[in-house]
Amino acid sequence: MQRKSVNWLQKKRGKLTVMLICFGLAYLFASLSIDRGNLWYYLLTLIFLVYGLKFGFKLIGELFHAVRH
């Protein structure tokens, strides 16, 4: 089971899905942090934003690498 999920994350569709989920959660927690002023929501916003960017850069790098070859 774990091997299937690892293989799924190596594909472009898996990276895109995780990136969109992370950005969606970052948006949700950013809205909550602005509305309620809770520092934990700011921290969660930052964490999900960083992970979304991480998977986004991996996806962009993979797309550019595929174009070159």
Buried (B, 14 or more C-beta within 10 A) or exposed (E): EEEEEEEEBEEEEBBEBBBEBBBEBBBBBBEBBEEEEEEEBBEBBBBBBEBBBBBBEBBEEBEEEEEEE
